Amino acid sequence: MKRGSLVFAGVIGIIFSAAIMVDGVVEDNDKAIRKVPTTHKVVALTVDDGPHNMMTPQLLAVLKEKNAKVTFFVLGEHAAAHPEIVAQEVADGHEVASHAYKHRFLSKISKEEMVEEFDKAEKAIMAAAPKPVLFRPPGGAYNDAVVAEAELRGYTTILWSVDPGDWRRPSVSSVVENVMNHVKPGSIVLLHDGQYPLPTPEALGIIIDRLREQGYSIVTVSELLQYYEVRN
């Protein structure tokens, strides 16, 4: 993970100068990573909002069966409620990252409240996992102050490039097809485990199989950062 952080530090100044939209939030001069430019067929699967006492164990079972590793962006309040699940994520070889403490838009609250969100989340996560090196703002909502606070704590801010909307509870086939129709080398896929039930566990197994059939390797976000290719 240290190597991935170093790669990010070297390239952050040249990434994503154009405006983008994430969940209705438009950001200019972006300092967050949505995908990694690479010619290698690598994809990072990420899971937000857990751990959930019913949903997350189902995902972990699928991931163990498929021998695939993902990055869990956990909410601090859920990590505090279920530290044993966070510990299992770590034991199974997954990457655990911060998604703040509660699912609040950090760009819409005071700096003091924002700092508290980072503090409480980190404390809850570190009760069961190593200190996070990655951060994803809830809802993808952030501003310069949020990114600066993340950087101050040694976090790389990560968004996503493929969102099948699994939290809306569409069909399994809809989630699978949405991912497979949009995935590219260097994609970061957004999935969820913060509520029950969701189509995500069943869809996840199919997605993993189909990605591998197409020659993709599934990596954690920190591993994906090592594939960054500077392009002229």
Disulfide bonds with the S-S distance in Angstrom:
none
